[in-house]
Amino acid sequence: MRGTSLGGFVLRVVAWLPPAFVVWYLAGPLFAFPIGLLTRGVTRLGFADIVQSVEQQGHLITIISTLKATLATTENPAGGVVSVELNALLYSFGFPMLVALILAARQPHVLRKLVLGYVVLAPFVTWGLVAEFLKRVTFDIAPSAAAQAGFGPLQREAIAFAYQFGALILPTVAPAVFWVLTHRRFLEGFAGGEAAAQKPSQ
């Protein structure tokens, strides 16, 4: 295989990043729609006791809980419920990065890799959204409301870890791992180019 120029690849990545981020931002509502459906399914399966519904408006996904924001009183018998507004863009910014890497590599089956990349990354975006919801209803609201969720100490620690993992690690690591796994031959081209450059001339 002919050696691949690392410098040329890096320049192409840099060139593709701005348009990729522009398209990702403008098409945010479209990209967020399947993620909203996935978030709705995950919360219904795993947290039906504390989640009432999931709504989407643009790239914002709102999870409406069953937790009472205020204690019922004579003046306010029902009290309000806690709703958490989440920004899907905060957890999906790895997708335009992946798009730039795929396009810059100039390898076959680009469209298939882009679609597969979105399908693979969508659950990780959902992880981040659900983890942030759990974190906010556990640590960021009034103790009287948070206590209604019934999370114990170990569950609270797990929620904190899941949130940090979903916010700090998954958005950048998941697309990078996907790209490496789907471009192994392309990466071998760098090794081939370096080996050819280091080979002494006869």
Backbone as ProteinMPNN parsed JSONL, in Angstrom:
{"seq_chain_A": "MRGTSLGGFVLRVVAWLPPAFVVWYLAGPLFAFPIGLLTRGVTRLGFADIVQSVEQQGHLITIISTLKATLATTENPAGGVVSVELNALLYSFGFPMLVALILAARQPHVLRKLVLGYVVLAPFVTWGLVAEFLKRVTFDIAPSAAAQAGFGPLQREAIAFAYQFGALILPTVAPAVFWVLTHRRFLEGFAGGEAAAQKPSQ", "coords_chain_A": {"N_chain_A": [[0.84, -1.2, 0.0], [0.495, 2.194, -0.774], [2.302, 4.709, 0.939], [0.787, 6.939, 3.28], [0.283, 10.407, 3.551], [0.784, 12.022, 6.491], [0.709, 14.739, 7.154], [-0.857, 15.809, 5.064], [-3.277, 14.531, 5.572], [-3.962, 15.57, 8.117], [-4.308, 18.282, 7.443], [-6.543, 18.073, 5.768], [-8.436, 17.154, 7.594], [-8.633, 19.402, 9.288], [-9.667, 21.19, 7.433], [-12.163, 20.085, 6.887], [-13.497, 20.203, 9.321], [-14.81, 22.792, 10.079], [-17.094, 23.063, 8.133], [-18.383, 20.667, 8.79], [-19.138, 21.0, 11.473], [-20.866, 23.181, 11.188], [-22.988, 22.128, 9.636], [-23.799, 20.108, 11.404], [-24.7, 21.653, 13.583], [-26.778, 23.211, 12.445], [-28.477, 21.226, 11.582], [-29.211, 20.16, 13.936], [-31.797, 19.671, 15.264], [-32.807, 17.615, 13.62], [-30.89, 15.564, 13.868], [-31.213, 15.132, 16.566], [-33.688, 14.0, 16.856], [-33.969, 11.039, 16.547], [-32.408, 10.437, 18.776], [-33.888, 11.538, 20.825], [-36.105, 9.805, 20.75], [-34.834, 7.445, 21.47], [-33.952, 8.129, 24.011], [-36.413, 8.41, 25.274], [-37.278, 5.752, 25.194], [-35.318, 4.472, 26.784], [-35.641, 5.714, 29.299], [-38.25, 4.964, 29.895], [-37.999, 2.21, 30.123], [-36.012, 1.872, 32.097], [-36.389, 3.799, 34.129], [-39.057, 4.265, 34.802], [-40.496, 4.797, 37.069], [-39.783, 7.311, 37.936], [-39.909, 8.971, 35.785], [-42.03, 10.816, 33.798], [-42.614, 11.725, 31.152], [-41.038, 12.372, 27.931], [-39.923, 15.042, 26.02], [-39.237, 16.772, 22.954], [-37.768, 19.652, 21.594], [-36.469, 21.19, 18.992], [-32.985, 20.999, 19.307], [-33.121, 20.503, 21.934], [-33.925, 18.43, 24.635], [-36.398, 17.533, 26.821], [-36.914, 16.094, 29.901], [-39.541, 15.099, 31.756], [-40.24, 14.641, 35.013], [-41.631, 12.55, 37.65], [-41.281, 13.572, 40.088], [-42.065, 15.645, 42.805], [-41.771, 19.072, 42.79], [-42.343, 20.877, 44.769], [-43.605, 20.676, 48.084], [-46.874, 19.487, 48.763], [-49.432, 21.744, 49.659], [-52.069, 23.536, 51.398], [-52.684, 25.731, 49.817], [-51.454, 24.968, 47.462], [-52.226, 22.201, 46.356], [-51.406, 20.083, 44.645], [-48.773, 20.555, 43.929], [-45.717, 21.18, 42.012], [-44.077, 19.457, 39.267], [-40.78, 18.172, 38.699], [-38.904, 19.113, 35.944], [-36.421, 18.518, 33.506], [-34.334, 20.151, 31.34], [-32.403, 19.296, 28.594], [-29.462, 19.553, 26.603], [-28.877, 18.245, 23.577], [-26.749, 18.718, 21.881], [-24.507, 19.048, 23.442], [-23.565, 16.538, 23.938], [-23.227, 15.309, 21.536], [-21.221, 16.345, 19.971], [-19.087, 14.936, 19.081], [-19.786, 13.712, 16.741], [-19.609, 15.476, 14.36], [-16.835, 15.693, 14.433], [-16.106, 13.067, 13.901], [-17.157, 12.867, 11.322], [-15.49, 14.652, 9.92], [-13.035, 13.287, 10.146], [-13.615, 10.903, 8.757], [-14.205, 11.836, 6.151], [-11.812, 13.092, 5.533], [-10.082, 10.972, 5.38], [-10.58, 9.745, 2.981], [-11.47, 7.187, 2.152], [-13.039, 4.137, 0.876], [-16.676, 3.596, 0.788], [-17.887, 5.769, 2.181], [-20.416, 6.967, 2.828], [-21.761, 4.828, 4.039], [-20.168, 4.453, 6.302], [-20.569, 6.884, 7.613], [-23.317, 6.788, 8.248], [-23.386, 4.465, 9.805], [-21.686, 5.309, 11.826], [-23.222, 7.31, 13.061], [-25.336, 5.733, 14.034], [-23.962, 4.126, 15.843], [-22.951, 6.031, 17.646], [-25.224, 7.268, 18.705], [-26.447, 5.844, 20.976], [-24.514, 6.436, 22.938], [-24.728, 9.187, 23.171], [-27.294, 9.279, 24.192], [-26.809, 8.024, 26.629], [-25.306, 10.056, 27.912], [-27.282, 12.088, 28.124], [-29.33, 10.895, 29.696], [-27.843, 10.304, 31.969], [-27.145, 12.874, 32.808], [-29.678, 13.856, 33.437], [-30.351, 12.162, 35.625], [-28.307, 12.88, 37.362], [-28.941, 15.567, 37.858], [-31.465, 15.447, 39.083], [-30.743, 14.175, 41.31], [-28.637, 15.53, 42.634], [-28.886, 18.294, 42.165], [-31.297, 19.493, 42.771], [-33.815, 20.502, 45.194], [-33.361, 18.968, 48.391], [-35.658, 17.727, 49.471], [-37.148, 17.112, 47.226], [-35.357, 15.554, 45.75], [-35.105, 13.349, 47.412], [-37.337, 11.871, 46.89], [-36.8, 10.261, 44.741], [-35.471, 8.105, 45.757], [-32.853, 7.102, 45.703], [-30.037, 5.307, 46.861], [-26.866, 5.538, 48.711], [-24.838, 4.127, 47.191], [-26.019, 4.075, 44.677], [-26.141, 6.771, 44.141], [-23.429, 7.355, 43.916], [-22.855, 5.842, 41.646], [-24.385, 7.199, 39.759], [-23.11, 9.685, 39.706], [-20.622, 8.903, 38.666], [-21.432, 7.881, 36.161], [-22.405, 10.188, 34.96], [-20.082, 11.817, 34.766], [-18.521, 10.185, 33.142], [-20.103, 10.063, 30.853], [-20.161, 12.726, 30.107], [-17.519, 13.671, 29.925], [-15.831, 11.715, 28.808], [-17.021, 9.851, 26.872], [-18.079, 11.497, 24.659], [-15.837, 12.246, 23.113], [-14.046, 10.058, 23.016], [-15.524, 7.818, 22.079], [-16.228, 8.37, 19.257], [-13.594, 8.485, 18.243], [-12.583, 5.905, 18.73], [-14.348, 4.42, 17.149], [-13.657, 5.396, 14.608], [-10.98, 4.565, 14.359], [-11.308, 1.765, 14.399], [-12.667, 1.357, 12.032], [-10.938, 2.199, 10.105], [-8.544, 0.82, 9.827], [-6.83, -0.148, 7.81], [-6.188, 2.215, 6.546], [-4.727, 3.491, 8.551], [-2.597, 1.774, 8.638], [-1.296, 2.593, 6.411], [0.11, 4.868, 7.204], [2.1, 3.717, 8.78], [3.377, 2.237, 6.827], [4.358, 4.291, 5.202], [6.187, 5.55, 6.928], [7.981, 3.481, 7.332], [9.018, 3.194, 4.774], [10.279, 5.645, 4.481], [12.303, 5.49, 6.346], [13.872, 3.475, 5.398], [17.063, 2.625, 4.305], [18.716, 3.945, 1.464], [19.668, 2.061, -1.405]], "CA_chain_A": [[0.0, 0.0, 0.0], [1.283, 3.426, -0.832], [2.312, 5.457, 2.185], [-0.16, 8.039, 3.4], [0.89, 11.598, 4.118], [0.136, 12.453, 7.729], [0.466, 16.176, 7.071], [-2.0, 16.046, 4.194], [-4.483, 14.073, 6.273], [-4.279, 16.549, 9.16], [-4.842, 19.478, 6.784], [-7.896, 17.774, 5.305], [-9.303, 17.125, 8.782], [-8.852, 20.793, 9.689], [-10.528, 21.822, 6.432], [-13.513, 19.537, 6.963], [-14.137, 20.447, 10.621], [-15.8, 23.886, 10.11], [-18.386, 22.743, 7.523], [-19.035, 19.568, 9.509], [-19.779, 21.552, 12.666], [-21.978, 24.032, 10.755], [-24.099, 21.24, 9.273], [-24.247, 19.45, 12.642], [-25.451, 22.605, 14.403], [-28.013, 23.597, 11.77], [-29.338, 20.041, 11.512], [-29.325, 19.625, 15.289], [-33.109, 19.074, 15.55], [-32.957, 16.366, 12.879], [-30.044, 14.561, 14.504], [-31.679, 14.887, 17.927], [-34.972, 13.293, 16.871], [-33.802, 9.63, 16.961], [-31.859, 10.378, 20.128], [-35.028, 11.765, 21.708], [-36.871, 8.558, 20.82], [-34.034, 6.482, 22.232], [-34.005, 8.574, 25.407], [-37.747, 8.063, 25.767], [-37.322, 4.317, 25.426], [-34.451, 4.112, 27.907], [-36.246, 6.165, 30.559], [-39.444, 4.156, 30.164], [-37.583, 0.873, 30.538], [-35.187, 1.847, 33.297], [-36.711, 4.772, 35.173], [-40.478, 4.589, 34.641], [-41.068, 5.257, 38.328], [-39.491, 8.725, 38.19], [-40.029, 9.73, 34.538], [-43.41, 10.902, 33.308], [-42.594, 11.83, 29.698], [-39.865, 12.985, 27.307], [-40.335, 15.914, 24.927], [-38.141, 17.365, 22.192], [-37.991, 20.892, 20.855], [-35.175, 21.486, 18.403], [-31.954, 20.112, 19.843], [-33.341, 20.396, 23.377], [-34.759, 17.307, 25.06], [-36.872, 17.77, 28.183], [-37.427, 14.919, 30.609], [-40.473, 15.512, 32.801], [-40.215, 13.596, 36.026], [-42.785, 12.426, 38.542], [-40.874, 14.118, 41.372], [-42.727, 16.892, 43.159], [-40.812, 20.147, 43.03], [-42.714, 21.503, 46.041], [-44.5, 19.862, 48.893], [-48.264, 19.89, 48.641], [-49.96, 22.574, 50.732], [-53.474, 23.885, 51.199], [-52.755, 26.652, 48.691], [-50.941, 24.296, 46.269], [-52.436, 20.806, 46.723], [-50.71, 19.112, 43.814], [-47.35, 20.846, 43.785], [-45.226, 21.082, 40.633], [-43.15, 18.351, 39.035], [-39.46, 18.569, 38.233], [-38.571, 18.818, 34.548], [-35.009, 18.794, 33.244], [-34.064, 20.438, 29.932], [-31.075, 18.803, 28.244], [-28.989, 19.975, 25.288], [-28.276, 17.096, 22.898], [-25.508, 19.12, 21.222], [-23.394, 18.921, 24.377], [-23.099, 15.156, 23.977], [-23.104, 14.774, 20.18], [-20.227, 17.083, 19.191], [-18.131, 13.998, 18.507], [-20.199, 13.286, 15.405], [-18.924, 16.233, 13.303], [-15.418, 15.332, 14.45], [-16.013, 11.8, 13.183], [-17.413, 13.156, 9.912], [-14.265, 15.234, 9.359], [-12.029, 12.231, 10.053], [-13.997, 9.97, 7.693], [-14.06, 12.489, 4.86], [-10.395, 13.378, 5.298], [-9.356, 9.729, 5.089], [-10.809, 9.431, 1.56], [-11.558, 5.748, 1.984], [-14.313, 3.708, 0.278], [-17.879, 3.417, 1.6], [-17.991, 6.922, 3.091], [-21.79, 7.132, 3.312], [-22.06, 3.732, 4.961], [-19.462, 4.706, 7.561], [-21.221, 8.014, 8.284], [-24.582, 6.309, 8.824], [-23.052, 3.53, 10.883], [-21.13, 6.094, 12.922], [-24.323, 7.932, 13.809], [-26.057, 4.679, 14.744], [-23.13, 3.683, 16.962], [-22.77, 7.1, 18.626], [-26.494, 7.688, 19.295], [-26.623, 5.351, 22.352], [-23.611, 7.126, 23.856], [-25.349, 10.491, 23.411], [-28.412, 8.998, 25.104], [-26.183, 7.793, 27.944], [-24.994, 11.354, 28.503], [-28.513, 12.806, 28.457], [-29.992, 10.241, 30.832], [-26.974, 10.463, 33.141], [-27.291, 14.248, 33.299], [-30.988, 13.936, 34.092], [-30.255, 11.52, 36.937], [-27.429, 13.695, 38.198], [-29.608, 16.806, 38.256], [-32.546, 15.168, 40.037], [-30.143, 13.608, 42.519], [-27.74, 16.451, 43.323], [-29.06, 19.711, 41.85], [-32.597, 20.024, 43.178], [-34.025, 20.541, 46.643], [-33.271, 17.632, 48.992], [-36.979, 17.132, 49.652], [-37.561, 16.556, 45.938], [-34.413, 14.494, 45.374], [-35.347, 12.174, 48.242], [-38.446, 11.104, 46.324], [-36.268, 9.279, 43.787], [-35.132, 6.927, 46.545], [-31.524, 6.566, 45.401], [-29.164, 5.109, 47.995], [-25.503, 6.061, 48.545], [-24.137, 3.494, 46.079], [-26.65, 4.526, 43.439], [-25.727, 8.162, 43.921], [-22.051, 7.307, 43.411], [-22.915, 5.342, 40.275], [-24.927, 8.276, 38.93], [-22.047, 10.678, 39.543], [-19.635, 8.341, 37.736], [-22.042, 7.793, 34.832], [-22.471, 11.538, 34.406], [-18.733, 12.247, 34.393], [-18.098, 9.355, 32.021], [-20.883, 10.448, 29.69], [-19.909, 14.117, 29.718], [-16.11, 13.969, 29.706], [-15.097, 10.669, 28.106], [-17.691, 9.271, 25.709], [-18.241, 12.34, 23.456], [-14.621, 12.316, 22.283], [-13.4, 8.755, 22.875], [-16.335, 6.902, 21.267], [-16.0, 8.548, 17.818], [-12.207, 8.161, 17.903], [-12.466, 4.446, 18.688], [-15.073, 3.96, 15.96], [-12.878, 5.727, 13.409], [-9.8, 3.687, 14.308], [-11.729, 0.406, 14.06], [-13.147, 1.299, 10.651], [-9.903, 2.71, 9.204], [-7.277, 0.173, 10.184], [-5.934, -0.185, 6.649], [-5.709, 3.581, 6.326], [-3.684, 3.74, 9.544], [-1.421, 1.0, 8.252], [-0.591, 3.374, 5.405], [1.085, 5.723, 7.884], [3.232, 2.874, 9.17], [4.108, 1.912, 5.607], [5.09, 5.478, 4.767], [7.312, 5.774, 7.833], [8.981, 2.434, 7.072], [9.691, 3.508, 3.504], [11.128, 6.823, 4.672], [13.448, 5.132, 7.165], [14.661, 2.458, 4.718], [18.255, 3.221, 3.684], [18.811, 3.816, 0.006], [20.682, 1.086, -1.831]], "C_chain_A": [[0.873, 1.247, 0.0], [1.189, 4.177, 0.489], [1.37, 6.641, 2.142], [0.508, 9.218, 4.079], [0.12, 12.036, 5.353], [-0.21, 13.935, 7.682], [-0.737, 16.501, 6.205], [-3.302, 15.64, 4.847], [-4.913, 15.084, 7.339], [-4.88, 17.814, 8.551], [-6.265, 19.251, 6.292], [-8.875, 17.711, 6.468], [-9.651, 18.545, 9.221], [-9.794, 21.495, 8.718], [-11.973, 21.346, 6.533], [-14.226, 19.883, 8.269], [-15.141, 21.598, 10.603], [-17.11, 23.56, 9.409], [-19.13, 21.618, 8.236], [-19.762, 20.079, 10.745], [-20.965, 22.447, 12.299], [-23.194, 23.175, 10.418], [-24.671, 20.568, 10.513], [-25.102, 20.398, 13.477], [-26.796, 22.945, 13.752], [-28.997, 22.432, 11.704], [-29.523, 19.402, 12.882], [-30.673, 19.005, 15.601], [-33.312, 17.736, 14.849], [-32.139, 15.257, 13.519], [-30.56, 14.19, 15.895], [-32.958, 14.062, 17.972], [-34.824, 11.813, 17.231], [-33.265, 9.491, 18.381], [-32.96, 10.636, 21.155], [-35.879, 10.516, 21.859], [-36.137, 7.514, 21.652], [-34.036, 6.837, 23.715], [-35.348, 8.23, 26.029], [-37.837, 6.571, 26.083], [-36.51, 3.888, 26.628], [-35.085, 4.512, 29.239], [-37.496, 5.374, 30.903], [-39.073, 2.772, 30.678], [-36.877, 0.871, 31.891], [-35.625, 2.736, 34.437], [-38.171, 5.213, 35.087], [-41.098, 5.129, 35.926], [-40.801, 6.733, 38.593], [-39.604, 9.587, 36.931], [-41.466, 9.656, 34.026], [-43.469, 10.929, 31.787], [-41.293, 12.476, 29.242], [-40.347, 13.783, 26.104], [-39.1, 16.485, 24.241], [-38.601, 18.636, 21.501], [-36.642, 21.337, 20.296], [-34.141, 20.487, 18.89], [-32.068, 19.955, 21.358], [-34.302, 19.252, 23.679], [-35.108, 17.518, 26.524], [-37.442, 16.49, 28.762], [-38.273, 15.427, 31.785], [-40.601, 14.367, 33.793], [-41.546, 13.525, 36.778], [-42.484, 13.025, 39.914], [-41.547, 15.46, 41.614], [-41.685, 17.954, 43.495], [-41.079, 20.843, 44.357], [-43.624, 20.562, 46.794], [-45.924, 20.389, 48.779], [-48.697, 20.677, 49.875], [-51.427, 22.847, 50.457], [-53.626, 24.797, 49.989], [-52.336, 25.979, 47.378], [-51.029, 22.788, 46.487], [-51.59, 19.825, 45.929], [-49.203, 19.314, 43.81], [-46.934, 20.73, 42.33], [-44.295, 19.904, 40.497], [-41.846, 18.902, 38.469], [-39.302, 18.171, 36.768], [-37.146, 19.289, 34.29], [-34.82, 18.97, 31.737], [-32.614, 20.105, 29.616], [-30.731, 19.201, 26.816], [-28.265, 18.812, 24.616], [-26.951, 17.45, 22.231], [-24.296, 18.936, 22.135], [-22.8, 17.518, 24.379], [-22.88, 14.563, 22.589], [-22.047, 15.488, 19.35], [-19.144, 16.178, 18.624], [-18.511, 13.572, 17.102], [-19.577, 14.132, 14.3], [-17.42, 15.989, 13.284], [-15.198, 14.031, 13.683], [-16.223, 12.005, 11.685], [-16.151, 13.707, 9.249], [-13.18, 14.182, 9.184], [-12.335, 11.279, 8.901], [-13.78, 10.589, 6.321], [-12.592, 12.753, 4.523], [-9.61, 12.128, 4.924], [-9.501, 9.303, 3.633], [-10.787, 7.931, 1.287], [-12.908, 5.363, 1.379], [-15.443, 3.639, 1.311], [-18.065, 4.546, 2.626], [-19.386, 7.027, 3.681], [-22.149, 6.055, 4.32], [-21.395, 3.964, 6.315], [-20.093, 5.864, 8.328], [-22.511, 7.567, 8.967], [-24.314, 5.379, 9.994], [-22.482, 4.274, 12.083], [-22.215, 6.758, 13.745], [-25.073, 6.893, 14.633], [-25.279, 4.225, 15.983], [-23.042, 4.755, 18.046], [-24.067, 7.484, 19.332], [-26.714, 7.128, 20.706], [-25.72, 6.041, 23.363], [-24.122, 8.534, 24.165], [-26.518, 10.325, 24.393], [-27.907, 8.744, 26.518], [-25.937, 9.13, 28.632], [-26.234, 12.107, 28.943], [-29.19, 12.211, 29.688], [-29.165, 10.403, 32.102], [-27.073, 11.882, 33.697], [-28.633, 14.438, 33.999], [-30.924, 13.357, 35.504], [-29.393, 12.339, 37.888], [-28.154, 14.93, 38.72], [-30.744, 16.559, 39.237], [-32.007, 14.561, 41.326], [-29.374, 14.651, 43.318], [-28.109, 17.923, 43.181], [-30.41, 20.297, 42.239], [-32.721, 19.971, 44.69], [-33.985, 19.131, 47.225], [-34.62, 16.951, 49.166], [-37.497, 16.509, 48.359], [-36.659, 15.401, 45.531], [-34.665, 13.219, 46.157], [-36.46, 11.296, 47.682], [-37.976, 10.048, 45.336], [-35.833, 8.004, 44.487], [-33.777, 6.313, 46.238], [-30.691, 6.459, 46.674], [-27.763, 5.632, 47.723], [-24.752, 5.455, 47.359], [-24.716, 3.928, 44.733], [-26.256, 5.957, 43.113], [-24.298, 8.22, 43.387], [-22.028, 6.836, 41.959], [-23.42, 6.413, 39.319], [-23.859, 9.333, 38.673], [-20.992, 10.182, 38.559], [-20.18, 8.307, 36.313], [-22.106, 9.161, 34.171], [-21.098, 12.01, 33.937], [-18.233, 11.472, 33.17], [-18.817, 9.78, 30.74], [-20.604, 11.847, 29.203], [-18.469, 14.365, 29.307], [-15.391, 12.964, 28.812], [-15.769, 10.253, 26.799], [-17.783, 10.198, 24.494], [-17.025, 12.404, 22.554], [-14.005, 10.934, 22.029], [-14.188, 7.834, 21.947], [-16.145, 7.132, 19.767], [-14.578, 8.207, 17.388], [-12.012, 6.655, 17.785], [-13.163, 3.894, 17.449], [-14.247, 4.209, 14.705], [-11.67, 4.813, 13.271], [-10.199, 2.285, 13.853], [-12.17, 0.279, 12.606], [-12.119, 1.809, 9.639], [-8.537, 2.098, 9.521], [-6.303, 0.121, 9.004], [-5.367, 1.194, 6.353], [-4.576, 3.9, 7.301], [-2.421, 2.954, 9.231], [-0.619, 1.728, 7.183], [0.424, 4.317, 6.012], [2.331, 4.927, 8.257], [4.071, 2.517, 7.947], [4.924, 3.086, 5.104], [6.304, 5.743, 5.625], [8.41, 4.736, 7.567], [9.749, 2.716, 5.795], [10.645, 4.675, 3.659], [12.403, 6.469, 5.438], [14.345, 4.102, 6.49], [15.874, 3.075, 4.047], [18.271, 2.966, 2.194], [19.945, 2.874, -0.365], [21.68, 1.736, -2.79]], "O_chain_A": [[1.876, 1.316, 0.71], [0.115, 4.267, 1.084], [1.181, 7.267, 1.099], [1.219, 9.049, 5.069], [-1.059, 12.379, 5.269], [-1.288, 14.342, 8.114], [-1.547, 17.359, 6.555], [-4.318, 16.319, 4.698], [-6.094, 15.412, 7.446], [-5.849, 18.358, 9.079], [-7.104, 20.147, 6.391], [-10.015, 18.161, 6.348], [-10.812, 18.856, 9.491], [-10.626, 22.302, 9.131], [-12.901, 22.118, 6.292], [-15.455, 19.856, 8.313], [-16.26, 21.405, 11.08], [-18.169, 23.752, 10.008], [-20.36, 21.613, 8.281], [-20.876, 19.644, 11.036], [-21.964, 22.471, 13.018], [-24.304, 23.466, 10.864], [-25.889, 20.469, 10.662], [-26.125, 19.984, 14.023], [-27.827, 22.966, 14.423], [-30.21, 22.635, 11.763], [-29.94, 18.248, 12.985], [-30.714, 17.907, 16.156], [-33.918, 16.824, 15.412], [-32.628, 14.141, 13.695], [-30.367, 13.062, 16.35], [-33.285, 13.485, 19.009], [-35.501, 11.358, 18.153], [-33.615, 8.555, 19.1], [-32.969, 10.029, 22.226], [-36.326, 10.196, 22.961], [-36.747, 6.79, 22.439], [-34.113, 5.957, 24.572], [-35.411, 7.804, 27.182], [-38.399, 6.174, 27.104], [-36.947, 3.042, 27.409], [-35.067, 3.738, 30.195], [-37.776, 5.138, 32.078], [-39.742, 2.225, 31.555], [-37.107, -0.006, 32.724], [-35.283, 2.477, 35.591], [-38.484, 6.389, 35.277], [-42.107, 5.834, 35.884], [-41.51, 7.353, 39.387], [-39.415, 10.802, 36.998], [-42.031, 8.576, 33.851], [-44.288, 10.23, 31.191], [-40.546, 13.045, 30.038], [-41.089, 13.269, 25.267], [-38.052, 16.659, 24.864], [-39.677, 18.688, 20.905], [-35.778, 21.805, 21.038], [-34.382, 19.28, 18.889], [-31.206, 19.344, 21.989], [-35.356, 19.127, 23.056], [-34.223, 17.665, 27.367], [-38.341, 15.878, 28.185], [-37.769, 16.098, 32.685], [-41.019, 13.264, 33.441], [-42.45, 14.331, 36.563], [-43.333, 12.993, 40.804], [-41.592, 16.309, 40.724], [-40.835, 17.762, 44.364], [-40.154, 21.342, 44.998], [-44.328, 19.748, 46.197], [-46.144, 21.598, 48.707], [-48.363, 20.311, 51.002], [-51.966, 22.447, 49.425], [-54.579, 24.661, 49.221], [-52.802, 26.366, 46.307], [-50.014, 22.152, 46.774], [-51.106, 18.837, 46.481], [-48.443, 18.352, 43.7], [-47.701, 20.24, 41.501], [-43.776, 19.399, 41.493], [-41.821, 19.961, 37.842], [-39.541, 17.02, 36.403], [-36.722, 20.329, 34.793], [-35.106, 18.064, 30.955], [-31.701, 20.577, 30.294], [-31.587, 19.191, 25.931], [-27.17, 18.434, 25.032], [-26.112, 16.572, 22.033], [-23.187, 18.696, 21.658], [-21.651, 17.333, 24.781], [-22.4, 13.436, 22.47], [-21.971, 15.267, 18.141], [-18.363, 16.607, 17.774], [-17.655, 13.116, 16.343], [-19.044, 13.555, 13.352], [-16.796, 16.069, 12.226], [-14.241, 13.898, 12.92], [-15.54, 11.384, 10.871], [-15.784, 13.284, 8.153], [-12.477, 14.185, 8.174], [-11.436, 10.89, 8.156], [-13.233, 9.944, 5.426], [-12.185, 12.649, 3.366], [-8.595, 12.209, 4.233], [-8.651, 8.585, 3.106], [-10.172, 7.466, 0.327], [-13.83, 6.179, 1.368], [-15.211, 3.626, 2.52], [-18.364, 4.292, 3.793], [-19.537, 7.16, 4.895], [-22.772, 6.341, 5.342], [-21.995, 3.7, 7.356], [-20.148, 5.834, 9.558], [-22.77, 7.919, 10.118], [-24.94, 5.493, 11.047], [-22.76, 3.915, 13.227], [-22.15, 6.776, 14.974], [-25.407, 7.137, 15.793], [-25.863, 3.971, 17.037], [-23.057, 4.434, 19.235], [-24.019, 7.982, 20.457], [-27.14, 7.885, 21.579], [-26.105, 6.217, 24.519], [-23.97, 9.02, 25.286], [-26.698, 11.133, 25.305], [-28.511, 9.198, 27.49], [-26.311, 9.32, 29.789], [-26.246, 12.705, 30.02], [-29.574, 12.934, 30.608], [-29.714, 10.614, 33.183], [-27.085, 12.074, 34.913], [-28.712, 15.103, 35.033], [-31.385, 13.98, 36.46], [-29.71, 12.476, 39.069], [-28.001, 15.3, 39.884], [-30.969, 17.372, 40.133], [-32.73, 14.446, 42.316], [-29.444, 14.663, 44.547], [-27.685, 18.734, 44.004], [-30.637, 21.492, 42.05], [-31.84, 19.458, 45.38], [-34.516, 18.199, 46.622], [-34.722, 15.732, 49.026], [-38.201, 15.499, 48.389], [-37.136, 14.385, 45.024], [-34.466, 12.122, 45.636], [-36.513, 10.101, 47.974], [-38.666, 9.053, 45.112], [-35.827, 6.934, 43.878], [-33.569, 5.125, 46.485], [-30.64, 7.396, 47.47], [-27.488, 6.12, 46.627], [-24.103, 6.178, 46.603], [-23.979, 4.122, 43.766], [-26.063, 6.309, 41.949], [-23.988, 9.03, 42.513], [-21.275, 7.364, 41.14], [-22.934, 6.522, 38.193], [-23.721, 9.82, 37.551], [-20.52, 10.944, 37.715], [-19.477, 8.662, 35.367], [-21.887, 9.285, 32.966], [-20.966, 12.543, 32.835], [-17.601, 12.039, 32.279], [-18.208, 9.846, 29.672], [-20.783, 12.142, 28.021], [-18.215, 15.188, 28.427], [-14.435, 13.327, 28.126], [-15.147, 10.301, 25.738], [-17.581, 9.727, 23.374], [-17.165, 12.597, 21.347], [-13.499, 10.675, 20.937], [-13.598, 7.141, 21.118], [-15.916, 6.161, 19.046], [-14.373, 7.695, 16.287], [-11.358, 6.178, 16.857], [-12.636, 3.007, 16.777], [-14.147, 3.34, 13.839], [-11.374, 4.338, 12.175], [-9.519, 1.682, 13.024], [-12.057, -0.795, 12.016], [-12.401, 1.847, 8.441], [-7.513, 2.78, 9.485], [-5.101, 0.321, 9.176], [-4.209, 1.328, 5.958], [-3.579, 4.511, 6.917], [-1.312, 3.404, 9.518], [0.587, 1.518, 7.053], [1.48, 4.555, 5.426], [3.458, 5.388, 8.081], [5.301, 2.493, 8.005], [6.049, 2.912, 4.634], [7.353, 6.124, 5.107], [9.599, 5.054, 7.572], [10.961, 2.512, 5.724], [11.708, 4.696, 3.038], [13.455, 7.067, 5.214], [15.463, 3.869, 6.95], [15.703, 4.005, 3.26], [17.882, 1.895, 1.728], [21.014, 2.872, 0.247], [22.607, 1.075, -3.257]]}, "name": "protein", "num_of_chains": 1, "seq": "MRGTSLGGFVLRVVAWLPPAFVVWYLAGPLFAFPIGLLTRGVTRLGFADIVQSVEQQGHLITIISTLKATLATTENPAGGVVSVELNALLYSFGFPMLVALILAARQPHVLRKLVLGYVVLAPFVTWGLVAEFLKRVTFDIAPSAAAQAGFGPLQREAIAFAYQFGALILPTVAPAVFWVLTHRRFLEGFAGGEAAAQKPSQ"}
